[in-house]
Amino acid sequence: MSTLSRFFLAATLASALLFQGGCAPKPVSPYAGGGTGAADSMNGNQMGSITEEMGPGTNGGHGGAEGLDSTGRGGSGSLGGDADSQSDAYKREHGRSSPQFKPIYFDYDQSKIRGDQIPVMEHNGTYLRNNPTARVLIEGNTDYRGTNEYNIALGERRAVAAKKYLREFGIDASRIRTVSYGEERPLFTGSSEDDYAHNRRDDFILE
């Protein structure tokens, strides 16, 4: 092979190598999330994560899976505690009341505090007496029998009855609020008398 031919071959190979290097794929940055709009920038969300809303109580209570109280303080904060607080046995004993308190239960279509519920009211009153800065929200509940309007009124009468008892126990009225949910937030959704009985309830929420 002549010197000219060798030079031409070497030049051709060099050109081919240079061309190939210039077309090599460029490095690609890692995926940084699907959203590039203003909402993502404002929230600082650069990773495109997916979240599932679990609701307030789950400390809880009462959205998603409803927590034990309306303040979101229904669980202990651990997975095991949350699971236990959602068990039927826990709900029957504690309702949606804060851990410092206990719920009271009512007879069908009644707002009078039963005699067997007086020790529970004394327990709740004693806590408030011993913790003079504590405030309580009393939530009145009913089972679903009757109209919604009637049950809202019945739940209010039940909450007010508990407030009246606490006032007579020596707790200042300014530390007590009441609200009625009527039939709107059943703790148990079955139709047995036991389900009804545990839905006819006042819960006591530490504020």
MIZA-918292 format. One record per residue (C-alpha): residue in one letter; x, y, z. Coordinates in steps of 0.25 Angstrom, whole numbers, padded with zeros to 4 digits, always signed. Layout:
% residues N
AXYZ
...
//
This chain:
% residues 207
M+0000+0000+0000
S+0006+0014-0004
T+0009+0024+0006
L-0003+0033+0000
S-0013+0022+0002
R-0008+0019+0016
F-0010+0034+0019
F-0024+0035+0013
L-0028+0022+0021
A-0023+0028+0034
A-0030+0042+0032
T-0043+0034+0029
L-0042+0026+0042
A-0039+0039+0050
S-0051+0046+0044
A-0060+0035+0047
L-0056+0034+0061
L-0058+0049+0063
F-0072+0048+0057
Q-0076+0037+0066
G-0071+0044+0079
G-0079+0057+0075
C-0092+0049+0074
A-0090+0041+0087
P-0103+0042+0096
K-0103+0053+0106
P-0105+0050+0121
V-0119+0052+0126
S-0122+0058+0139
P-0130+0049+0149
Y-0145+0051+0149
A-0149+0062+0158
G-0164+0061+0159
G-0176+0063+0149
G-0180+0076+0153
T-0173+0089+0148
G-0185+0099+0151
A-0186+0110+0161
A-0193+0101+0171
D-0181+0092+0172
S-0171+0103+0173
M-0179+0110+0184
N-0179+0097+0192
G-0165+0093+0189
N-0169+0080+0184
Q-0158+0076+0174
M-0159+0061+0176
G-0173+0058+0171
S-0177+0050+0183
I-0191+0043+0185
T-0198+0045+0198
E-0210+0038+0204
E-0219+0046+0213
M-0222+0037+0225
G-0231+0047+0233
P-0230+0055+0246
G-0231+0044+0256
T-0221+0035+0251
N-0219+0047+0266
G-0225+0045+0261
G-0240+0045+0259
H-0251+0045+0254
G-0247+0047+0231
G-0242+0036+0223
A-0243+0026+0234
E-0249+0034+0245
G-0241+0038+0257
L-0246+0037+0271
D-0248+0051+0273
S-0251+0064+0266
T-0237+0070+0269
G-0229+0059+0263
R-0223+0055+0276
G-0229+0041+0276
G-0217+0032+0275
S-0204+0030+0283
G-0195+0034+0271
S-0190+0020+0268
L-0195+0010+0258
G-0199+0000+0269
G-0206+0010+0277
D-0214+0015+0265
A-0218+0001+0262
D-0223-0002+0276
S-0230+0012+0277
Q-0238+0007+0265
S-0242-0006+0271
D-0257-0008+0274
A-0253-0011+0289
Y-0246+0002+0290
K-0258+0010+0284
R-0268+0003+0293
E-0260+0008+0305
H-0254+0021+0301
G-0264+0026+0289
R-0257+0038+0283
S-0253+0044+0296
S-0239+0049+0300
P-0231+0039+0308
Q-0233+0048+0320
F-0248+0046+0320
K-0259+0036+0318
P-0271+0036+0310
I-0285+0035+0316
Y-0297+0028+0310
F-0312+0030+0309
D-0325+0023+0308
Y-0333+0023+0295
D-0339+0037+0293
Q-0334+0042+0306
S-0324+0053+0310
K-0325+0051+0325
I-0311+0046+0331
R-0314+0031+0336
G-0310+0027+0350
D-0300+0018+0345
Q-0293+0029+0338
I-0291+0038+0350
P-0277+0032+0354
V-0272+0035+0340
M-0277+0049+0341
E-0270+0050+0354
H-0257+0045+0348
N-0258+0055+0337
G-0261+0066+0347
T-0250+0062+0356
Y-0240+0063+0345
L-0245+0077+0341
R-0245+0081+0356
N-0230+0077+0357
N-0226+0083+0344
P-0232+0097+0345
T-0226+0102+0332
A-0232+0090+0324
R-0244+0093+0315
V-0254+0082+0310
L-0263+0081+0298
I-0275+0072+0300
E-0280+0065+0287
G-0294+0060+0287
N-0298+0048+0279
T-0310+0040+0275
D-0313+0027+0268
Y-0319+0029+0254
R-0334+0026+0258
G-0342+0039+0256
T-0340+0051+0247
N-0327+0058+0246
E-0333+0071+0251
Y-0339+0064+0263
N-0326+0056+0266
I-0318+0069+0265
A-0327+0075+0276
L-0326+0062+0284
G-0311+0062+0283
E-0310+0077+0288
R-0319+0073+0300
R-0310+0062+0304
A-0298+0071+0303
V-0304+0082+0311
A-0308+0072+0322
A-0294+0068+0323
K-0290+0083+0324
K-0300+0086+0334
Y-0295+0074+0343
L-0280+0079+0342
R-0285+0093+0346
E-0292+0087+0358
F-0279+0080+0361
G-0272+0093+0362
I-0266+0095+0348
D-0267+0109+0342
A-0276+0110+0330
S-0266+0117+0322
R-0257+0105+0322
I-0268+0096+0315
R-0273+0096+0301
T-0284+0088+0295
V-0287+0083+0281
S-0297+0073+0275
Y-0294+0064+0264
G-0307+0057+0265
E-0307+0044+0256
E-0296+0050+0247
R-0284+0043+0253
P-0288+0029+0257
L-0277+0021+0264
F-0283+0008+0260
T-0291+0007+0247
G-0298-0006+0250
S-0313-0008+0253
S-0312-0016+0266
E-0316-0010+0279
D-0302-0010+0284
D-0298-0002+0273
Y-0310+0008+0276
A-0306+0008+0290
H-0292+0012+0288
N-0296+0023+0278
R-0305+0030+0288
R-0293+0037+0295
D-0286+0049+0300
D-0271+0050+0297
F-0262+0059+0305
I-0251+0065+0297
L-0239+0072+0304
E-0237+0086+0297
//
